[in-house]
Amino acid sequence: MFKKILIANRGDIAVRILRACKEMGIKTVAVHSLVDESLMHVKLADESVCIGPNNARDSYLNVSAIISAAELTGADAIHPGVGFLSENGKFAEVVALHGMTFIGPKPEHIAIMGNKITAKKTMEELGIPVVDGSNGDVKSIDEATNFANEAGYPVLFKAVSGGGGKGMKIANSPNEVENAFKMARSEAEANFGNCSVYLERYLVNPRHIEIQIIADFYGNVIHLGERDCSIQRNHQKLMEESPSIALPREKRDEIAEKVSIAIKKLGYVGVGTLEFLYEKGEFFFMEMNTRLQVEHCVSEEITGIDIVKEQIKIAAGEKLSIKQSDIHFCGHAIEFRINAEHSETFMPSPGKIVELYFPGGNGVRIDSHVYRNYEVPQYYDSLIAKIIIHAPNREECLAKAQCAFDELIVDGVFTTADLHRKLIKNQDIISGNFDIHWLENNLRRL
């Protein structure tokens, strides 16, 4: 087992990883930018190193600074967390070249899944259903128009190296193709340094369903069921729950078995999530995230399995400590992302948190890094907390969530808490009558 792990991330996920390390008796190293000196995990870690100025490019994306910090402190492994360098295959290679372990998948699998065209082709070859799309990236407006006319409108442009909803634009008719193509390429270049985009048939009313998997070096693969992430805006998730109210158990078992077989054939190692669109009883593969997910907590709550600990053990060469037959799904769990944003415009709201009170009680879990008088910076993701509710069933879960949001106090910055208070009382949400477009279509009414 590792003796010391450097956590190459920030925020709530860094605290989450640190807690797992402490429980396992592993020393921790926190790295941080100048503005993040007062972060919770920096205060709690055994050692900390400043790796650069506030801009992420010069700190959390600075490979040389992170490697130097690891060597300086004698870390034998690096956990990349979520975002930043977590899905950067070259970073994983550099970590290995310096005699340390990257706590994540093999670099070649990160590379395959990091390119959405390659990922889609690979999964199709492994027996996973995919949505109809262009055969590679689209290089011209004429090529895009020809595909759209053949596939039928609407169509969706997607960045080849995309993520987080960036570089995605819809064309509903021929006269929208040129503008959508140019905007998707421009956004892809700005966010990923790669302007390449491809086209897919746009599903009108799908759910967003994802399958959590864990695999070791010995060919053992398990799945932890599904998560429904359909409540989102601009392709970014706000609520995630498990099990999905829209997915019959036999459908979950069917797709989860296909996923487990595919992952075993691929020889994948570590944790990962396969994301699907689900419409009219059919699944269509979108992408695979080769890292820990923000919403991993939901799967932990319904299975009782510590995904981060399993991830660390696997990276250290240990076999999976559980079999698929050991996993029992218990109750219902919903995660609510609390972002420092205006709940109507979703504009970021940096500033000082002058008053803070988190809810508690049986079945209420808080994953956060903020505290009273904490200054939310303007430089990074706006997520400040996750409230995860677990109960015997969905009805009790929503009732418990209402109690939790009645107790929650965050003053000094705007947050999405008010939006969640409205969502959990909405009849469509209560009945499960929603898809990935529901929030954008109903935001004004809310």
C-alpha positions as CSV (number, residue, x, y, z in Angstrom):
1,M,0.0,0.0,0.0
2,F,1.1,3.6,-0.6
3,K,2.8,5.5,2.2
4,K,2.1,9.0,0.9
5,I,-0.4,10.3,-1.7
6,L,-0.3,13.8,-3.2
7,I,-3.8,15.1,-4.0
8,A,-3.5,17.1,-7.3
9,N,-6.8,18.8,-6.9
10,R,-8.9,21.2,-4.8
11,G,-12.3,21.7,-3.2
12,D,-14.7,19.1,-1.9
13,I,-13.1,16.2,-3.9
14,A,-9.7,16.9,-2.4
15,V,-11.3,16.7,1.1
16,R,-13.0,13.5,0.1
17,I,-9.8,11.9,-1.1
18,L,-7.9,13.1,2.0
19,R,-10.5,11.5,4.3
20,A,-10.1,8.1,2.5
21,C,-6.4,8.3,2.8
22,K,-6.5,9.1,6.6
23,E,-8.8,6.2,7.2
24,M,-6.4,3.9,5.4
25,G,-3.4,5.3,7.3
26,I,-1.8,7.0,4.3
27,K,0.0,10.3,4.7
28,T,-1.3,13.1,2.4
29,V,0.2,16.1,0.5
30,A,-2.0,19.0,-0.5
31,V,-1.0,21.2,-3.4
32,H,-2.6,24.6,-3.9
33,S,-2.5,27.9,-5.7
34,L,-1.8,31.1,-3.9
35,V,-5.5,32.0,-3.4
36,D,-6.2,28.4,-2.1
37,E,-3.9,28.6,0.8
38,S,-6.8,28.5,3.2
39,L,-8.6,25.5,1.7
40,M,-9.9,22.9,4.1
41,H,-7.8,20.0,2.7
42,V,-4.7,22.2,2.9
43,K,-5.3,22.7,6.6
44,L,-5.9,19.0,7.2
45,A,-3.2,17.4,5.1
46,D,0.1,16.2,6.6
47,E,2.0,18.5,4.2
48,S,1.2,21.2,1.7
49,V,3.0,22.8,-1.2
50,C,2.1,26.0,-3.1
51,I,2.4,25.2,-6.8
52,G,1.7,28.5,-8.5
53,P,-0.5,31.6,-9.0
54,N,-4.3,31.6,-9.1
55,N,-4.8,30.8,-12.8
56,A,-5.3,27.0,-13.0
57,R,-3.1,26.8,-16.1
58,D,-0.2,27.9,-13.9
59,S,-1.0,25.8,-10.8
60,Y,-3.4,22.8,-11.0
61,L,-2.6,22.2,-14.6
62,N,1.1,22.8,-14.1
63,V,2.5,19.3,-14.5
64,S,6.1,20.3,-13.7
65,A,5.1,22.0,-10.4
66,I,3.0,19.0,-9.3
67,I,5.7,16.5,-10.1
68,S,8.3,18.7,-8.2
69,A,6.0,18.9,-5.2
70,A,5.5,15.1,-5.2
71,E,9.3,14.5,-5.4
72,L,10.0,17.2,-2.8
73,T,7.6,15.6,-0.3
74,G,8.5,11.9,-1.1
75,A,5.0,11.0,-2.4
76,D,4.8,7.6,-4.0
77,A,1.4,8.2,-5.7
78,I,-0.7,11.0,-7.1
79,H,-4.5,11.1,-7.0
80,P,-5.7,13.5,-9.7
81,G,-9.3,13.9,-8.3
82,V,-11.9,15.3,-10.7
83,G,-11.3,17.7,-13.6
84,F,-7.9,19.4,-14.1
85,L,-5.4,16.6,-15.0
86,S,-7.6,13.6,-14.0
87,E,-8.2,12.6,-17.6
88,N,-4.8,13.6,-19.0
89,G,-3.0,10.5,-20.3
90,K,0.3,12.4,-20.8
91,F,0.2,13.4,-17.1
92,A,-0.3,9.8,-16.1
93,E,2.7,8.8,-18.2
94,V,4.9,11.5,-16.7
95,V,3.9,10.4,-13.2
96,A,5.0,6.8,-14.0
97,L,8.2,8.0,-15.6
98,H,9.1,9.6,-12.3
99,G,8.6,6.4,-10.4
100,M,5.2,7.2,-8.9
101,T,1.8,5.7,-9.3
102,F,-1.0,7.6,-11.1
103,I,-4.2,6.7,-9.3
104,G,-6.3,6.2,-12.3
105,P,-6.6,4.1,-15.5
106,K,-3.9,3.1,-17.9
107,P,-2.8,6.1,-20.1
108,E,-3.9,4.3,-23.3
109,H,-7.4,4.0,-22.0
110,I,-7.5,7.6,-21.0
111,A,-6.4,8.5,-24.5
112,I,-9.0,6.2,-26.2
113,M,-11.9,7.6,-24.1
114,G,-10.6,11.2,-24.2
115,N,-11.4,11.2,-28.0
116,K,-15.1,10.9,-28.3
117,I,-15.0,9.5,-31.8
118,T,-12.5,6.8,-30.9
119,A,-14.4,6.1,-27.7
120,K,-17.6,5.6,-29.6
121,K,-16.0,3.3,-32.2
122,T,-14.3,1.3,-29.4
123,M,-17.5,0.8,-27.4
124,E,-19.4,-0.2,-30.5
125,E,-16.9,-2.9,-31.3
126,L,-17.2,-4.1,-27.7
127,G,-21.0,-4.6,-28.1
128,I,-22.2,-1.3,-26.5
129,P,-25.1,0.5,-28.4
130,V,-24.3,3.9,-29.8
131,V,-26.3,6.7,-31.4
132,D,-26.0,7.3,-35.1
133,G,-23.2,9.8,-36.0
134,S,-20.7,11.0,-38.5
135,N,-17.8,8.7,-39.4
136,G,-15.1,10.8,-37.7
137,D,-14.8,14.6,-37.3
138,V,-16.7,16.9,-39.6
139,K,-14.4,19.2,-41.5
140,S,-16.7,21.4,-43.5
141,I,-20.2,22.9,-43.6
142,D,-21.1,20.9,-46.7
143,E,-20.1,17.7,-45.0
144,A,-22.2,18.6,-41.9
145,T,-25.2,19.5,-44.1
146,N,-25.0,16.2,-46.0
147,F,-24.9,14.2,-42.8
148,A,-27.8,16.2,-41.3
149,N,-29.9,15.8,-44.4
150,E,-29.4,12.1,-44.4
151,A,-29.8,11.5,-40.7
152,G,-32.6,13.9,-40.2
153,Y,-33.0,17.0,-38.0
154,P,-32.2,17.9,-35.3
155,V,-28.5,17.1,-35.1
156,L,-25.9,17.8,-32.5
157,F,-22.4,19.1,-33.0
158,K,-20.0,17.8,-30.3
159,A,-16.4,18.5,-29.6
160,V,-14.1,15.6,-30.2
161,S,-12.1,16.3,-27.0
162,G,-15.1,17.7,-25.2
163,G,-16.6,17.5,-21.7
164,G,-18.8,19.4,-19.4
165,G,-21.2,20.4,-22.2
166,K,-18.6,22.6,-23.9
167,G,-18.4,22.6,-27.7
168,M,-22.0,21.3,-28.1
169,K,-24.5,23.0,-30.4
170,I,-27.8,21.9,-31.9
171,A,-29.0,22.5,-35.5
172,N,-32.7,22.1,-35.9
173,S,-32.9,22.9,-39.6
174,P,-30.6,23.3,-42.6
175,N,-30.3,27.1,-42.1
176,E,-28.9,26.5,-38.6
177,V,-26.0,24.2,-39.6
178,E,-23.4,26.8,-40.5
179,N,-23.8,28.8,-37.3
180,A,-23.9,25.7,-35.1
181,F,-20.8,24.3,-36.8
182,K,-18.8,27.5,-36.4
183,M,-19.9,28.0,-32.8
184,A,-19.1,24.4,-31.8
185,R,-15.6,24.6,-33.3
186,S,-14.9,28.0,-31.7
187,E,-16.0,26.8,-28.3
188,A,-14.1,23.5,-28.7
189,E,-10.9,25.4,-29.6
190,A,-11.3,27.8,-26.7
191,N,-11.9,25.1,-24.1
192,F,-9.8,22.1,-25.3
193,G,-7.3,23.5,-27.7
194,N,-8.8,21.3,-30.4
195,C,-11.5,22.6,-32.8
196,S,-12.5,19.2,-34.2
197,V,-16.2,18.4,-33.9
198,Y,-18.4,15.5,-35.0
199,L,-22.1,15.1,-35.5
200,E,-24.8,12.9,-33.9
201,R,-28.5,12.4,-34.4
202,Y,-30.1,14.5,-31.7
203,L,-32.4,12.5,-29.4
204,V,-35.4,14.7,-28.5
205,N,-36.5,13.5,-25.0
206,P,-33.9,11.2,-23.5
207,R,-32.8,10.5,-19.9
208,H,-29.2,10.8,-19.0
209,I,-28.2,7.4,-17.4
210,E,-24.7,6.4,-16.4
211,I,-23.2,3.2,-15.1
212,Q,-20.5,3.2,-12.4
213,I,-17.8,0.5,-12.8
214,I,-14.7,-0.6,-10.9
215,A,-12.1,-2.9,-12.3
216,D,-8.8,-4.3,-11.1
217,F,-5.6,-5.6,-12.7
218,Y,-6.8,-9.2,-12.5
219,G,-9.8,-9.0,-14.8
220,N,-12.3,-8.5,-12.1
221,V,-15.1,-6.0,-12.9
222,I,-18.1,-4.9,-10.9
223,H,-20.8,-2.3,-11.5
224,L,-22.6,-0.3,-8.9
225,G,-25.8,0.2,-10.8
226,E,-27.0,3.3,-12.5
227,R,-27.3,7.0,-11.8
228,D,-29.9,9.3,-13.4
229,C,-28.4,12.7,-14.1
230,S,-31.2,14.1,-16.3
231,I,-31.8,17.3,-14.3
232,Q,-29.1,19.6,-15.9
233,R,-28.7,22.9,-17.6
234,N,-26.2,23.6,-20.4
235,H,-25.3,19.9,-20.3
236,Q,-24.1,20.3,-16.7
237,K,-25.7,18.2,-13.9
238,L,-27.5,19.7,-10.9
239,M,-29.1,16.6,-9.4
240,E,-28.2,13.0,-9.6
241,E,-30.1,10.0,-8.2
242,S,-30.0,6.2,-8.0
243,P,-31.9,4.2,-8.8
244,S,-33.5,5.8,-11.8
245,I,-37.3,6.1,-11.6
246,A,-37.4,5.7,-15.4
247,L,-35.4,2.6,-15.7
248,P,-36.9,-0.9,-15.1
249,R,-34.6,-3.2,-13.1
250,E,-34.3,-5.6,-16.0
251,K,-33.1,-2.8,-18.3
252,R,-30.5,-1.8,-15.7
253,D,-29.3,-5.3,-15.3
254,E,-29.1,-5.7,-19.1
255,I,-27.0,-2.6,-19.8
256,A,-24.9,-3.1,-16.7
257,E,-24.0,-6.6,-17.8
258,K,-23.0,-5.4,-21.3
259,V,-20.9,-2.7,-19.7
260,S,-19.1,-5.1,-17.4
261,I,-18.3,-7.5,-20.3
262,A,-17.0,-4.6,-22.4
263,I,-14.8,-3.2,-19.7
264,K,-13.3,-6.6,-19.0
265,K,-12.6,-7.1,-22.8
266,L,-11.0,-3.7,-22.9
267,G,-8.7,-4.5,-20.0
268,Y,-9.6,-1.3,-18.2
269,V,-8.3,-0.8,-14.7
270,G,-9.7,1.6,-12.0
271,V,-13.0,3.4,-11.6
272,G,-14.9,4.8,-14.5
273,T,-18.4,5.8,-15.7
274,L,-20.1,5.1,-18.9
275,E,-22.7,7.7,-19.8
276,F,-25.8,6.9,-22.0
277,L,-28.8,8.6,-23.4
278,Y,-31.9,6.5,-22.7
279,E,-35.0,6.9,-24.8
280,K,-38.0,4.6,-25.6
281,G,-36.3,1.7,-23.9
282,E,-33.0,2.0,-25.8
283,F,-29.5,3.0,-24.6
284,F,-27.1,5.0,-26.6
285,F,-23.5,5.4,-25.5
286,M,-22.2,9.0,-25.2
287,E,-18.9,8.9,-23.5
288,M,-16.8,7.3,-20.8
289,N,-15.3,9.3,-17.9
290,T,-12.0,7.6,-16.9
291,R,-12.0,9.1,-13.4
292,L,-13.9,9.6,-10.2
293,Q,-17.2,11.3,-10.8
294,V,-18.6,14.3,-8.8
295,E,-21.7,12.2,-8.2
296,H,-19.9,9.0,-7.0
297,C,-21.4,9.6,-3.6
298,V,-24.8,8.5,-4.8
299,S,-23.5,5.1,-5.7
300,E,-21.7,4.9,-2.4
301,E,-24.9,5.6,-0.5
302,I,-27.0,2.8,-2.1
303,T,-24.2,0.2,-2.1
304,G,-22.2,1.0,1.1
305,I,-19.0,0.8,-1.0
306,D,-16.3,3.3,-0.6
307,I,-15.3,4.0,-4.2
308,V,-12.3,6.1,-3.4
309,K,-10.8,3.5,-1.1
310,E,-11.3,0.8,-3.8
311,Q,-9.7,3.1,-6.4
312,I,-6.6,3.5,-4.2
313,K,-6.3,-0.2,-3.4
314,I,-6.6,-1.1,-7.1
315,A,-3.9,1.4,-8.0
316,A,-1.7,-0.2,-5.4
317,G,-2.1,-3.6,-7.1
318,E,-4.7,-5.1,-4.8
319,K,-7.6,-7.3,-6.1
320,L,-11.1,-6.0,-5.8
321,S,-12.3,-6.8,-2.3
322,I,-15.9,-7.4,-3.4
323,K,-17.7,-9.5,-6.1
324,Q,-20.8,-8.5,-8.0
325,S,-22.8,-11.0,-6.0
326,D,-21.8,-9.1,-2.8
327,I,-23.4,-5.9,-4.0
328,H,-26.9,-5.1,-2.7
329,F,-28.7,-2.0,-3.7
330,C,-30.3,-0.4,-0.7
331,G,-32.9,2.4,-0.8
332,H,-32.7,5.6,-2.8
333,A,-30.1,8.4,-2.9
334,I,-30.2,11.9,-4.5
335,E,-27.3,14.3,-4.7
336,F,-27.9,18.1,-5.0
337,R,-25.0,20.2,-6.2
338,I,-24.8,23.6,-4.5
339,N,-23.0,26.0,-6.7
340,A,-22.0,29.6,-5.9
341,E,-24.1,30.9,-8.7
342,H,-27.3,32.9,-9.3
343,S,-30.1,30.4,-9.3
344,E,-31.8,32.0,-12.3
345,T,-28.9,33.2,-14.5
346,F,-26.3,30.7,-13.3
347,M,-23.7,33.4,-13.3
348,P,-20.9,32.7,-10.9
349,S,-21.1,34.4,-7.5
350,P,-17.6,34.6,-5.9
351,G,-17.3,36.3,-2.5
352,K,-17.1,35.7,1.3
353,I,-19.4,33.2,3.0
354,V,-20.4,35.2,6.0
355,E,-22.9,32.7,7.5
356,L,-23.0,29.0,7.0
357,Y,-25.1,26.1,8.4
358,F,-25.2,22.7,6.9
359,P,-28.1,20.3,7.6
360,G,-27.7,17.0,9.4
361,G,-29.5,14.0,10.6
362,N,-29.9,10.4,9.6
363,G,-29.4,9.9,5.9
364,V,-28.0,13.4,5.2
365,R,-24.4,13.6,3.9
366,I,-22.5,16.8,3.2
367,D,-19.4,16.8,1.0
368,S,-17.9,20.3,1.1
369,H,-14.7,22.3,1.6
370,V,-16.2,25.6,2.6
371,Y,-16.7,27.2,6.0
372,R,-17.8,30.4,7.6
373,N,-15.7,33.4,6.3
374,Y,-14.3,31.3,3.4
375,E,-13.7,33.3,0.3
376,V,-15.1,31.7,-2.8
377,P,-12.6,32.5,-5.5
378,Q,-13.5,33.5,-9.1
379,Y,-10.9,31.3,-10.7
380,Y,-12.3,27.8,-10.5
381,D,-15.5,25.7,-10.6
382,S,-18.4,27.2,-8.6
383,L,-19.3,24.0,-6.8
384,I,-19.1,24.6,-3.0
385,A,-21.1,21.7,-1.5
386,K,-23.0,18.5,-2.3
387,I,-25.9,17.5,-0.2
388,I,-26.5,13.7,-0.6
389,I,-29.8,12.3,0.8
390,H,-30.3,8.6,1.4
391,A,-33.7,7.0,2.4
392,P,-35.6,3.7,2.1
393,N,-37.4,5.0,-1.0
394,R,-37.7,8.0,-3.3
395,E,-40.7,9.6,-1.6
396,E,-38.9,9.6,1.8
397,C,-35.7,10.8,0.1
398,L,-37.5,13.9,-1.3
399,A,-39.2,14.6,2.0
400,K,-35.8,14.4,3.8
401,A,-34.4,16.7,1.2
402,Q,-37.0,19.3,1.9
403,C,-36.1,19.2,5.6
404,A,-32.4,19.5,4.7
405,F,-32.9,22.6,2.5
406,D,-35.1,24.2,5.2
407,E,-32.1,24.0,7.5
408,L,-29.4,25.0,5.0
409,I,-28.0,28.5,5.4
410,V,-25.4,30.0,3.0
411,D,-25.1,33.8,3.2
412,G,-22.7,36.1,1.4
413,V,-22.9,34.5,-2.0
414,F,-25.7,33.5,-4.2
415,T,-26.2,29.7,-4.6
416,T,-28.4,27.3,-6.5
417,A,-30.0,26.2,-3.2
418,D,-33.2,28.2,-3.9
419,L,-33.5,26.4,-7.3
420,H,-33.3,23.0,-5.5
421,R,-35.9,24.1,-3.0
422,K,-38.3,24.6,-5.9
423,L,-37.3,21.5,-7.8
424,I,-38.0,19.1,-5.0
425,K,-41.5,20.5,-4.6
426,N,-42.3,20.4,-8.3
427,Q,-44.8,17.8,-9.4
428,D,-42.9,16.7,-12.5
429,I,-39.8,16.0,-10.3
430,I,-41.8,14.2,-7.7
431,S,-43.5,12.0,-10.3
432,G,-40.3,11.5,-12.3
433,N,-41.8,13.1,-15.5
434,F,-38.6,14.8,-16.8
435,D,-35.8,14.4,-19.3
436,I,-32.5,16.1,-20.0
437,H,-34.3,19.2,-21.4
438,W,-36.8,19.6,-18.6
439,L,-35.0,22.2,-16.6
440,E,-34.2,24.4,-19.5
441,N,-37.7,24.2,-20.7
442,N,-39.2,24.9,-17.3
443,L,-36.7,27.3,-15.7
444,R,-38.8,30.4,-16.3
445,R,-41.9,28.8,-14.9
446,L,-40.0,27.8,-11.8
